[in-house]
Amino acid sequence: MRALFLTKESELSSVPIPRKHRPFPRTLCFLLVLFFSFFIFSETAKTPLSLFALPENGKTGESVLPAGWKRVDGKGTVYSLVNDDSGLCLHAVSNHGNMSIGKKLSVAVEDYQTASWRWKVVRFPDGGREDIKKKNDSPAGIYIMLKDGFFFKSLKYVWSDTLPAGTMVPSKYNSNVKIIVLESGTAHQGQWVPEKVNLKEDIARYIGKNLTQIIGVGILTDADNTSSLAEAYYADFMLLPK
């Protein structure tokens, strides 16, 4: 944007302006204010940060992940970038699995206070309950990871098989992870459901600290504790400017 303005400015400065057509000082001031206001706005304005994009080779298919995403740990869950009737999405199938995937970020919560996505659960783990360690499986889960000094804390948004929407429980595996139930049960099984969460408010409500930096996002569809199967789709995962 700056190069474009400088180029035009240099071109104009090389053209002699007849005295009777030279701008009056007031007009010149207005143009300068307009120029710098537009420049500052273009530098500071934020656009939605899309977290699902095709890899560099442009391919989709089994075990292909969105650009920048990596398998983190675990086994038994296969994530595949696919196209369905609604567009580009991530398909997750867990066979007694607990593998998660993640993407590193470094963005300010103040700049991106909202997260949104769509998800669809096709199959629920048998009797999953996020509040019981031996049954702690969710058919669909999204992590927002936040810097906390030299450590991290996470908000994990889930579609639960059994816990009611609005429930918050600390993870039975890591107390730094707060599990928040957005959807519950099978009433919308097989249907796309949109979600939108206010990260700044949820950090204050569930973590109680002023954490200002998002350092990563993650996804987990798991069915290892229930020794069963789970299947879900995720799409349009974004961080939105305030």
C-alpha positions in Angstrom: 0.0 0.0 0.0 2.8 2.4 0.9 4.7 1.6 -2.3 1.6 2.4 -4.3 1.2 5.8 -2.7 4.9 6.6 -3.0 4.9 5.7 -6.6 2.0 7.9 -7.4 3.4 10.7 -5.3 6.7 10.6 -7.2 4.9 10.6 -10.5 2.9 13.7 -9.5 6.0 15.5 -8.3 7.6 15.2 -11.6 4.7 16.9 -13.5 4.8 20.7 -13.4 1.6 22.2 -12.1 0.4 25.5 -13.7 0.2 28.2 -11.1 -3.5 28.8 -11.5 -4.2 25.0 -10.9 -2.0 24.6 -7.8 -4.0 23.6 -4.8 -4.9 26.1 -2.1 -3.3 25.3 1.3 -6.6 24.2 2.8 -7.1 21.7 0.1 -3.6 20.5 0.4 -4.0 20.0 4.2 -7.2 18.0 3.6 -5.5 15.7 1.1 -2.6 15.1 3.5 -4.9 14.3 6.4 -6.9 11.9 4.1 -3.6 10.3 2.9 -2.2 9.6 6.4 -5.6 8.5 7.8 -6.0 6.0 5.1 -2.4 4.8 5.5 -2.7 4.3 9.3 -6.0 2.5 8.9 -4.6 0.1 6.3 -1.7 -0.7 8.6 -3.8 -1.3 11.7 -7.0 -2.9 10.4 -7.3 -6.6 11.1 -8.9 -9.2 8.9 -10.4 -12.6 10.0 -7.7 -15.2 10.4 -8.7 -18.4 8.6 -7.2 -21.5 10.2 -8.2 -24.0 7.6 -6.4 -23.6 4.2 -5.2 -25.9 1.5 -1.6 -27.1 1.8 0.9 -25.7 -0.7 0.4 -28.6 -3.1 -3.4 -27.8 -3.1 -4.3 -31.4 -2.4 -7.0 -32.9 -0.1 -7.5 -36.5 0.9 -7.0 -39.0 3.6 -4.5 -37.9 6.3 -3.9 -34.6 4.5 -3.9 -31.7 7.1 -4.7 -28.0 6.5 -1.7 -25.8 5.9 0.5 -25.3 9.0 -1.2 -28.1 11.1 0.8 -31.0 12.6 0.0 -34.2 14.4 0.8 -33.6 18.0 0.6 -36.9 19.9 -1.4 -40.0 20.4 -2.7 -42.5 17.9 -5.8 -44.0 16.4 -7.5 -40.9 15.1 -7.2 -40.0 11.4 -7.7 -36.4 10.3 -8.3 -35.7 6.6 -8.9 -32.5 4.7 -11.8 -33.0 2.4 -14.4 -31.2 0.3 -18.1 -32.0 0.9 -21.3 -30.3 -0.2 -20.6 -27.3 2.2 -17.0 -26.8 1.1 -13.6 -27.4 2.6 -13.6 -29.2 5.9 -11.6 -31.5 8.2 -12.9 -35.0 8.7 -11.9 -36.8 11.9 -12.4 -40.6 12.6 -11.3 -42.1 15.9 -11.0 -45.8 16.3 -10.2 -46.2 20.0 -7.9 -43.2 19.3 -6.6 -40.1 21.1 -4.4 -38.3 18.5 -4.7 -34.6 18.4 -3.5 -32.0 15.8 -2.3 -28.5 16.3 -1.2 -25.3 14.7 1.2 -22.7 16.2 0.1 -19.1 16.3 1.3 -15.8 17.9 -1.6 -13.4 17.9 -2.9 -11.0 20.6 -6.2 -11.8 22.2 -7.0 -8.0 22.1 -6.8 -8.2 18.3 -8.7 -11.5 17.9 -11.3 -11.7 20.7 -13.6 -14.1 19.0 -13.4 -17.6 17.5 -15.9 -19.2 15.2 -16.3 -22.5 13.4 -18.9 -25.1 12.2 -18.8 -28.7 13.3 -20.8 -31.9 12.7 -20.8 -35.0 14.8 -21.6 -38.2 13.0 -20.8 -40.8 15.7 -20.5 -40.4 19.4 -18.1 -42.4 21.7 -20.0 -44.8 23.8 -20.9 -43.0 27.1 -18.2 -40.3 26.9 -18.1 -38.0 29.9 -15.6 -35.2 30.2 -15.9 -35.1 34.0 -14.8 -38.7 34.5 -11.2 -39.6 33.7 -11.9 -43.1 32.6 -14.7 -41.9 30.2 -13.1 -38.6 29.1 -13.9 -38.8 25.3 -15.4 -36.1 23.1 -16.5 -36.6 19.5 -15.5 -33.0 18.7 -13.2 -30.7 20.6 -11.3 -27.4 19.8 -8.5 -26.0 21.8 -7.4 -22.3 22.2 -3.9 -22.3 23.7 -2.8 -19.2 25.7 0.6 -18.2 27.0 0.9 -18.0 30.7 4.5 -16.9 31.5 6.7 -19.9 30.7 3.7 -22.2 30.7 0.3 -22.3 29.0 -3.4 -22.6 29.7 -6.1 -23.8 27.3 -9.8 -23.4 26.7 -11.2 -26.6 25.2 -14.6 -26.3 23.6 -16.4 -29.6 23.2 -19.5 -31.2 21.8 -20.3 -33.7 24.7 -22.1 -36.9 24.5 -23.6 -36.6 28.0 -22.8 -33.3 29.8 -25.2 -30.4 29.4 -24.3 -27.4 27.4 -22.9 -24.6 29.6 -21.0 -27.1 31.8 -17.3 -26.2 32.6 -15.0 -28.8 34.1 -11.2 -28.9 34.5 -9.6 -31.6 32.4 -8.9 -34.7 34.5 -5.6 -35.0 32.7 -4.3 -31.4 32.9 -5.7 -28.8 35.3 -4.4 -26.1 32.9 -7.1 -27.1 30.4 -10.7 -25.9 31.0 -13.3 -27.9 29.2 -16.4 -25.9 28.1 -19.4 -27.8 26.7 -21.1 -25.9 23.8 -23.2 -28.7 22.4 -24.7 -31.8 24.0 -26.2 -35.0 23.0 -27.6 -36.4 19.7 -30.4 -33.9 18.9 -28.3 -32.4 16.1 -26.3 -35.5 15.2 -25.3 -35.4 11.5 -26.0 -31.7 11.2 -23.7 -28.8 10.8 -23.9 -26.5 13.9 -22.2 -23.1 13.9 -20.4 -21.8 17.0 -19.0 -18.4 18.0 -17.3 -17.8 21.3 -15.9 -14.6 23.0 -12.3 -15.6 23.9 -11.6 -12.6 26.0 -14.7 -13.1 28.1 -14.1 -16.9 28.5 -10.5 -16.3 29.6 -11.7 -14.0 32.3 -14.6 -16.3 33.3 -12.9 -19.7 33.3 -9.2 -19.0 33.8 -9.4 -15.8 35.8 -6.2 -14.3 34.5 -5.4 -11.6 32.0 -3.8 -13.8 29.4 -3.1 -11.8 26.3 -1.4 -14.1 23.7 -2.8 -17.0 21.7 0.0 -19.4 21.0 -1.8 -22.1 19.2 -5.0 -23.9 18.4 -5.8 -27.6 18.4 -8.4 -30.2 17.5 -9.2 -33.6 19.2 -11.7 -36.2 18.3 -11.1 -39.1 20.7 -12.6 -42.4 21.8 -9.7 -44.2 23.6 -11.1 -44.1 27.2 -14.5 -45.5 26.1 -12.8 -48.1 23.8 -15.2 -47.1 21.0 -15.5 -45.1 17.8 -16.1 -41.4 17.1 -16.5 -39.3 14.0 -16.8 -35.6 13.3 -16.3 -32.8 10.8 -14.9 -29.3 11.3 -15.1 -26.3 9.0 -14.7 -22.5 8.7 -12.4 -22.3 11.8 -11.5 -18.7 12.2 -10.2 -16.1 14.7 -12.1 -12.8 14.2 -11.0 -9.3 15.0 -12.8 -7.3 17.6 
